[in-house]
Amino acid sequence: MLLTKKRWQIADAGYDRDEAVINVLLRNRGISSEEDVKEFLSDNPVVWHDPFLFNDMKKAVELIAEAMSSGKKILVYGDYDCDGVTATSILVRYFRSHGCDVEYIVPHRSEHGYGLTEQIIDKVIARNPDLLITVDSGITNIDTVRTLKDKGVKVIVSDHHNVQDTIPDADAVICAKRSDNSYPFSELCGAGVAMKIVEAMGRDGRFKVSPDIWKQTIELSGIATIADLVPLVGENRTLVKKAFKSMQKPSNLGVGIMIKKLLDHGKSLDETFISFNFVPRINAAGRLYDSSDALKLFLEDNPSEVSKAAENLTKQNDERKEIESVVFEEAVKQVENTNRPEEWSLTNTVGPVVVYGSGWHQGVLGIVAGKLTAYFRRPAIVFTEDSIDPTNVKGSGRSYGDFDLFGVIEKISDTVVNFGGHKKAAGLVVKKSGIGNFMRALEAESRRYLGEKDEAGSETGGEVLDIDMEVPFDEVTFETYKKVSSMKPFGIGNVKPLFVTRDLIISDVNSMSDGSHIRLDLIDGSGKYDKNRTLSAVGFGMGEFLNVVKAGDRVDIVYSMNEFTFRGETGLSLHLSDIRPVMKKSFVWQKAEIPEKLYQSALPLEQIAKMSADVDVNNDLIPSSEQYATVYRVLSKFIGDKMSTCDMDLLALMVNSNSDTAVTPFQLKRCLEVFSEAGLIKYGNISPLRACFAFVNNTEGGKVSLRETDTFKRLNSNG
């Protein structure tokens, strides 16, 4: 069970009824001038930059025009993800429209790795190209570009990734991340850069871009912009809006067929649909296979062939889900196994969860790492055997909260073969024989990193919710949602707004998907607004709250506004990000962290009780025999032998909601410590109010004496 609170950071805690919600949201994003607001909300934004502002774009256009006019062979080299596939398709479509001799290569993830690698360079050379153009790759491939140049191949590198110390010695390098960049927007994705090459060719005029090809270019680069999680601001925002407008009547056959197959009646063609329905199918091909069906989807003009490719991609995505599910389940079992070495137990570590499976598919490592971070609320790294070098293991990691995963790995880079990434995600290769040393170094550096953050007063535990504003009950309406929707498309740089509404009363609680999700019906608790009006809120993946809250409880919620359509009627739906039960108005509940810290500093219970007049040593601090029994019974029933990370106040609410015996957060934590010392649970203290624990079997079968534990003795001697 994972029952932990999230940190709320509210940008605008106040609410002025004279100021429209949309104005607050725009101001939070730094958009305040009349001109900027008009541009941001416009259906026809005008932010767009001249492609010839790119370094080397004129060189690239000359090289391409010369190859096209001379009938030379052009080879487009792409990547296996959605960005790389669409970028490849953009250039190939353009060259085919002019009858060029063009071919393409997209590497295989497990056979060739990412980029223009040594593992695939012979295959590239065997195609005997006169001009090679990389898309969404190539900026770090110094040696292989040099190899091609030595073979007499002209090379244009187009990429959007970060540049290392030097750029390849290509004939032209189109990348806004180069140190001498002259392009005014550095956040285009790989397909966005390919689009600018096509635009430059059109502006040059020698080989024009037909309206149909330009529309396809916009559609594909728009999809890639959403898929690659680049900021949806500036030119990217303009691009995505243009793409959605074009996709109302798609020019690319594959885009049209996929939308028709996947978009349910009444649903919107928006960034959510692209992210969760369209993109995973394109990525599935590259994760499991060779991207051929994804390329066929965008490059074929035969409807039956394109439709077949779309069906294959759906099957591959289903297969990806099955593989991912198996790997995730095996990873969770590995972590929760009570026989896992104590050195790597969650109860003894503070750093990332690390798992390894010899037969796990490389294509799902990143997805599984992301699911593990959500499941355990910690960073996670998932390893499997490196298909290219069997003496190594290859891993993908995802961060959680404010943990700097890349920074921590960078500090222990002497234990890895190579690595890359950023604060939130990393890919790495480690010697198989050195995985133990890597894990020890990772844990040691994580402890040092977190210790420094604690000393600096920075909170590092848990997920932070960046909330835009508080909204009163009567303003949570479908009309407000429609105004908020004018800020679409949402994404990096323009995240979907989160709101807080306080003092709500739960009128009904419902379980969804066998307890995986929760749905709350909520009414106003302040008495100011319509008592007959009910809000419906769904918490996806928040089923743990089913045993914490009940009808009649008061809660504050964080949520995003969404719409749902039922029987032709469209209305407002709230998607919960957090539920915060209103705690009892007593010191040990509302200030639970204070008595906990005082206890850990060895202050006697009588002194702790003096912190507030409403604290009683026996009733609030020392557990009774009945409370020990109740805590053990309730937790063993609802948690069992699962490895659980819980905040004591939420866990105490769960115990109280499922028994006739009340317990405070302080008493609950003492119960867990006593159980740990008695050998009933594995236990680790994460923070004053957060603990990690799992029940273990009493193999000896004898009766356990709680009274003999050090914590029990301290409590009952009033220490």
Residue pairs with C-beta under 8 A, 6 or more apart in sequence:
1 544
1 638
1 639
1 642
1 644
1 645
1 646
2 375
2 376
2 377
2 544
2 644
2 645
2 646
3 544
3 545
3 548
3 644
3 645
3 646
3 647
3 650
3 651
3 654
4 377
4 462
4 645
4 646
4 647
4 650
4 690
5 462
5 578
5 580
5 647
5 649
5 650
6 462
6 463
6 464
6 465
6 558
6 577
6 578
7 459
7 462
7 463
7 464
7 465
8 465
8 467
8 500
8 558
8 578
8 580
9 464
9 465
9 466
9 467
10 467
10 468
10 469
10 470
10 500
11 28
11 466
11 467
11 468
11 469
12 24
12 27
12 28
12 468
12 469
12 470
13 469
13 470
14 470
15 469
15 470
15 471
15 472
15 475
20 483
21 469
21 471
21 475
21 480
21 483
21 484
22 483
22 484
22 486
22 487
24 468
24 469
25 468
25 469
25 484
25 487
25 497
26 32
26 37
26 40
26 487
28 468
28 469
29 494
31 37
31 40
39 45
39 46
39 47
40 237
40 487
41 486
41 487
43 241
43 245
44 241
45 237
45 238
45 241
46 238
47 234
47 235
47 237
47 238
48 235
48 238
49 183
49 184
49 185
49 235
50 203
51 57
51 196
51 197
51 199
51 200
51 203
52 58
52 200
52 203
53 182
53 183
53 184
54 174
54 176
54 182
54 183
54 196
54 200
55 173
55 174
55 178
55 180
55 181
55 182
55 183
56 172
56 173
56 174
57 172
57 174
57 196
57 197
57 200
59 171
59 172
60 156
60 158
60 171
60 172
60 174
60 197
60 200
61 197
61 200
61 201
61 204
63 131
63 154
63 156
63 171
63 172
64 74
64 131
64 133
64 156
64 197
64 201
64 207
65 201
65 204
65 206
65 207
66 72
67 73
67 74
67 100
67 130
67 131
67 154
68 74
68 95
68 98
68 100
68 206
68 207
69 206
71 100
71 101
72 101
72 130
72 131
73 101
73 102
73 103
73 127
73 128
73 129
73 130
73 131
74 95
74 100
74 101
74 102
74 103
74 129
74 130
74 131
74 132
74 133
75 102
75 103
75 104
75 105
75 124
75 127
75 129
75 131
75 132
75 133
76 88
76 91
76 92
76 95
76 102
76 103
76 104
76 105
76 132
76 133
76 135
77 88
77 104
77 105
77 106
77 116
77 124
77 132
77 133
77 134
77 135
77 137
77 138
78 84
78 85
78 87
78 88
78 104
78 105
78 106
78 134
78 135
78 136
78 137
79 85
79 87
79 88
79 106
79 107
79 114
79 115
79 135
79 136
79 137
79 190
79 286
80 106
80 107
80 108
80 109
80 285
80 286
80 287
80 290
80 291
81 136
81 227
81 228
81 282
81 283
81 286
82 223
82 224
82 227
82 228
82 279
82 282
82 283
82 294
83 136
83 189
83 190
83 191
83 224
83 227
83 228
84 106
84 135
84 136
84 137
84 190
84 286
84 291
85 106
85 282
85 285
85 286
85 291
85 294
85 295
85 298
86 191
86 194
86 220
86 221
86 223
86 224
86 227
86 282
86 298
87 135
87 136
87 158
87 189
87 190
87 191
87 193
87 194
87 220
87 221
87 224
88 104
88 106
88 135
88 194
88 295
89 220
89 295
89 298
89 299
90 135
90 191
90 194
90 195
90 198
90 216
90 217
90 220
90 221
91 102
91 133
91 135
91 194
91 197
91 198
92 102
92 104
92 299
93 213
93 216
93 217
93 298
93 299
94 198
94 201
94 209
94 213
94 217
95 102
96 102
97 209
97 210
97 213
98 207
103 127
103 129
104 295
105 120
105 123
105 124
105 127
106 286
106 290
106 291
106 295
107 113
107 114
107 115
107 117
107 119
107 120
108 289
108 290
109 286
109 287
109 362
109 363
110 362
110 363
110 387
110 388
111 119
111 120
111 387
111 388
112 119
112 120
113 119
113 388
114 137
115 137
115 138
115 140
115 141
116 124
116 134
116 137
116 138
116 141
116 144
116 145
117 141
117 144
118 143
118 144
119 388
121 144
121 147
121 148
124 132
124 148
125 147
125 148
125 151
125 153
129 153
130 153
130 154
131 153
131 154
131 155
131 156
132 148
132 153
132 154
132 155
132 156
133 155
133 156
133 158
133 197
134 141
134 155
134 156
134 157
134 158
134 159
135 158
135 159
135 190
135 191
135 193
135 194
136 158
136 159
136 160
136 161
136 189
136 190
136 191
136 193
136 194
137 159
137 161
137 190
138 145
138 157
138 158
138 159
138 168
138 170
139 157
139 159
139 161
139 162
139 163
139 164
139 167
139 168
139 173
139 175
139 177
139 178
140 161
140 163
140 164
141 157
141 168
142 164
142 166
142 168
142 169
145 155
145 157
145 168
145 169
145 170
146 168
146 169
148 155
149 155
149 169
149 170
149 171
154 171
155 168
155 170
155 171
155 172
156 170
156 171
156 172
156 173
156 174
157 167
157 168
157 170
157 172
157 173
157 174
157 175
158 174
158 175
158 190
158 193
158 194
158 197
159 174
159 175
159 177
159 190
159 193
160 175
160 176
160 177
160 187
160 188
160 189
160 190
160 192
160 193
160 230
161 175
161 177
162 177
163 175
163 177
163 178
163 179
167 173
167 175
167 178
174 193
174 196
174 197
175 181
175 193
176 183
176 185
176 186
176 187
176 188
176 193
177 186
185 234
185 235
185 236
187 230
187 231
187 233
187 234
187 235
187 236
187 493
188 195
188 196
188 225
188 230
188 235
188 236
189 221
189 224
189 225
189 227
189 228
189 230
189 236
190 224
190 228
191 220
191 221
191 223
191 224
191 225
191 228
192 221
192 224
192 225
192 230
192 235
192 236
192 239
194 217
194 221
195 217
195 218
195 220
195 221
195 239
198 209
198 213
198 214
198 217
199 209
199 217
201 207
201 208
201 209
202 208
202 209
202 214
209 217
212 251
215 246
215 251
215 252
216 251
216 252
216 255
218 239
218 242
218 243
218 246
219 243
219 246
219 247
219 250
219 251
219 252
219 255
220 252
220 255
220 298
221 239
221 243
222 239
222 240
222 242
222 243
222 244
222 246
222 247
223 243
223 255
223 274
223 278
223 279
223 282
225 232
225 236
225 239
225 240
225 243
226 232
226 240
226 271
226 274
226 275
226 279
226 489
226 491
227 274
227 275
227 279
227 282
227 283
229 491
229 492
230 236
230 492
231 491
231 492
231 493
231 494
232 240
232 271
232 489
232 490
232 491
232 492
232 493
232 494
233 493
233 494
236 493
237 489
237 494
240 271
240 489
241 489
244 269
244 270
244 489
247 255
247 259
247 269
248 269
249 256
250 256
250 259
252 298
253 300
253 301
253 303
253 306
254 296
254 297
254 298
254 299
254 300
254 306
254 309
254 310
255 298
257 297
257 303
257 306
257 307
257 310
258 278
258 281
258 297
258 310
258 313
259 269
259 278
261 310
261 314
262 273
262 277
262 278
263 269
263 273
263 277
266 565
266 568
266 570
267 273
267 565
268 563
270 488
270 489
271 488
271 489
271 490
271 491
280 317
280 320
281 294
281 310
281 313
281 314
281 316
281 317
282 294
282 297
282 313
284 313
284 316
284 317
284 319
284 320
285 291
285 292
285 293
285 294
285 313
285 316
286 294
286 363
287 320
287 361
287 363
287 364
288 316
288 319
288 320
288 323
288 361
288 363
289 316
293 309
293 312
293 313
293 316
294 309
294 313
296 305
296 306
296 309
297 306
297 309
297 310
297 313
300 306
300 309
320 363
320 364
323 361
323 363
323 364
324 364
324 367
324 368
324 371
327 357
327 360
327 361
327 364
327 365
327 368
327 382
328 368
328 371
328 372
328 375
330 357
330 360
331 355
331 357
331 368
331 372
331 382
332 372
332 375
334 340
334 355
334 356
334 357
335 346
335 353
335 355
335 372
335 376
335 643
336 641
336 642
336 643
336 694
338 641
338 682
338 694
338 696
338 697
342 348
343 440
344 354
344 439
345 682
345 684
346 353
346 376
346 378
346 643
346 645
346 684
346 692
347 643
347 682
347 683
347 684
347 692
347 693
347 694
348 684
349 443
349 446
349 684
350 443
350 446
350 447
350 450
350 686
351 378
351 379
351 408
351 442
351 443
351 445
351 446
351 447
352 378
352 379
352 380
352 381
352 397
352 403
352 405
352 408
352 442
352 446
353 372
353 373
353 376
353 378
353 379
353 380
353 381
354 380
354 381
354 383
354 439
354 442
355 372
355 380
355 381
355 382
355 383
356 382
356 383
356 384
356 393
356 435
357 382
357 383
357 384
358 384
358 385
359 384
359 385
360 368
360 382
360 384
361 384
362 384
362 387
362 394
365 382
365 383
365 384
365 394
365 395
365 396
366 382
366 396
366 398
366 425
366 427
368 382
369 380
369 381
369 382
369 396
369 397
369 398
370 380
370 398
372 378
372 380
372 382
372 398
373 379
373 380
373 398
373 399
373 400
374 400
374 541
376 643
376 645
377 400
377 401
377 462
377 463
377 645
378 400
378 645
379 397
379 398
379 399
379 400
379 403
379 405
380 397
380 398
380 400
381 395
381 396
381 397
381 426
381 428
381 442
382 395
382 396
382 397
383 393
383 394
383 395
383 430
383 435
384 393
384 394
384 395
385 392
385 393
385 394
385 432
386 392
386 393
386 394
386 429
387 394
389 429
390 432
391 431
391 432
391 433
392 417
392 429
392 430
392 431
392 432
393 429
393 430
393 431
393 432
393 435
394 427
394 428
394 429
395 427
395 428
395 429
395 430
396 425
396 426
396 427
396 428
397 405
397 409
397 421
397 425
397 426
397 427
397 428
398 405
398 424
398 425
399 405
399 423
399 424
399 425
400 462
400 463
401 460
401 461
401 462
401 463
401 464
402 453
402 458
402 459
402 460
402 464
403 446
403 449
403 450
403 460
404 423
404 449
405 421
405 423
405 424
405 425
405 426
406 419
406 421
406 422
406 423
406 424
406 425
406 426
407 423
407 449
408 442
408 445
408 446
408 449
409 416
409 419
409 421
409 426
409 428
409 442
410 419
411 445
411 449
412 438
412 441
412 442
412 445
413 419
415 430
415 434
415 437
415 438
415 441
415 442
416 428
416 429
416 430
416 438
417 428
417 429
417 430
417 431
418 428
418 429
419 426
419 427
419 428
419 429
420 426
420 427
420 428
421 427
421 428
430 438
450 460
453 459
453 460
454 460
461 686
461 687
461 690
465 498
465 558
465 577
465 578
466 495
466 498
467 498
467 499
467 500
467 558
468 497
468 498
468 499
469 497
469 499
469 500
470 499
470 500
470 501
470 502
471 480
471 499
471 500
471 501
472 501
472 528
472 529
473 501
473 504
473 524
473 526
473 528
473 529
473 533
473 535
474 524
474 528
474 529
474 530
476 499
476 501
476 535
476 561
476 572
476 574
477 572
478 563
478 570
478 571
478 572
480 561
481 561
481 562
481 563
481 572
484 497
484 561
487 494
487 497
490 496
496 560
497 560
497 561
498 558
498 559
498 560
498 577
499 558
499 559
499 560
499 561
500 556
500 557
500 558
501 556
501 557
501 559
502 556
503 524
503 525
503 526
503 554
503 556
503 582
504 522
504 523
504 524
504 525
504 535
504 554
504 555
504 556
504 557
505 522
505 523
505 524
505 525
505 552
505 553
505 554
505 555
506 520
506 521
506 522
506 549
506 550
506 551
506 552
506 553
506 554
506 555
507 521
507 522
507 523
507 534
507 551
508 520
508 521
508 551
509 518
509 519
509 520
509 521
509 546
509 549
509 550
509 551
510 518
510 519
510 520
510 521
511 517
511 518
511 519
511 543
511 546
512 518
512 519
512 538
512 543
513 543
515 543
515 546
516 540
516 541
516 543
517 538
517 539
517 540
517 541
517 542
517 543
518 538
518 539
518 542
518 543
518 545
518 546
518 576
519 536
519 537
519 538
519 539
520 536
520 537
520 538
520 539
520 549
520 555
520 557
520 576
520 579
521 534
521 535
521 536
522 534
522 535
522 536
522 537
522 555
522 557
523 531
523 533
523 534
523 535
524 530
524 531
524 533
525 554
535 572
535 574
536 572
536 573
536 574
537 557
537 559
537 573
537 574
537 575
537 576
538 573
538 574
538 575
538 576
539 545
539 575
539 576
539 579
540 575
540 576
542 576
542 579
545 579
547 638
547 654
547 657
547 658
548 579
548 581
548 650
548 653
548 654
548 657
549 555
549 579
549 581
549 653
549 657
550 657
553 581
553 582
554 581
554 582
555 579
555 580
555 581
555 582
556 579
556 580
556 582
557 574
557 576
557 578
557 579
557 580
558 576
558 577
558 578
558 580
559 574
559 575
559 576
559 577
560 574
560 575
560 577
561 572
561 573
561 574
562 572
562 573
562 574
562 575
563 570
563 571
563 572
563 573
564 570
564 571
564 573
565 571
581 650
581 653
583 589
583 590
583 649
584 590
586 612
586 614
586 615
586 620
587 594
587 595
587 611
587 612
587 614
587 615
588 595
588 612
588 615
588 620
588 621
588 664
588 665
588 666
589 649
589 664
589 665
591 612
592 648
592 649
592 664
592 665
592 666
592 689
593 688
593 689
594 611
595 608
595 611
595 615
595 621
595 666
596 648
596 665
596 666
596 669
596 688
596 689
597 688
598 607
598 608
598 611
599 605
599 608
599 666
600 688
602 719
604 718
604 719
605 617
605 621
605 622
605 715
605 718
605 719
606 617
606 718
608 615
608 621
609 615
609 616
609 617
609 620
609 621
615 621
617 718
620 664
620 666
620 667
621 664
621 666
621 667
621 670
621 715
622 667
622 670
622 715
622 716
622 718
623 631
623 663
623 667
623 668
623 670
623 671
623 674
623 715
626 661
627 661
627 663
627 667
627 671
628 671
628 674
628 706
630 655
630 659
630 661
630 663
631 655
631 663
631 668
631 671
631 672
632 671
632 675
632 680
633 659
634 654
634 655
634 658
634 659
635 651
635 655
635 695
636 695
637 658
638 654
638 658
639 694
639 695
640 695
641 694
641 695
641 696
641 697
642 694
643 692
643 693
643 694
644 692
644 693
644 694
645 686
645 690
645 691
645 692
646 690
646 691
646 693
647 689
647 690
648 665
648 666
648 668
648 669
648 689
648 690
648 691
649 665
649 689
651 665
651 668
652 663
652 664
652 665
652 667
652 668
655 661
655 663
655 668
656 662
656 663
663 671
665 689
669 689
669 691
670 711
670 715
672 681
672 683
672 691
672 693
673 683
673 709
673 711
674 706
674 709
674 711
674 712
675 681
675 683
675 693
675 706
676 682
676 683
676 693
677 709
677 710
677 711
677 712
678 704
678 705
678 706
678 708
678 709
679 696
679 698
679 704
680 695
680 696
680 698
680 704
681 693
681 694
681 695
681 696
682 693
682 694
682 696
683 691
683 692
683 693
684 691
684 692
684 693
685 691
686 692
698 704
706 712
707 713
713 719
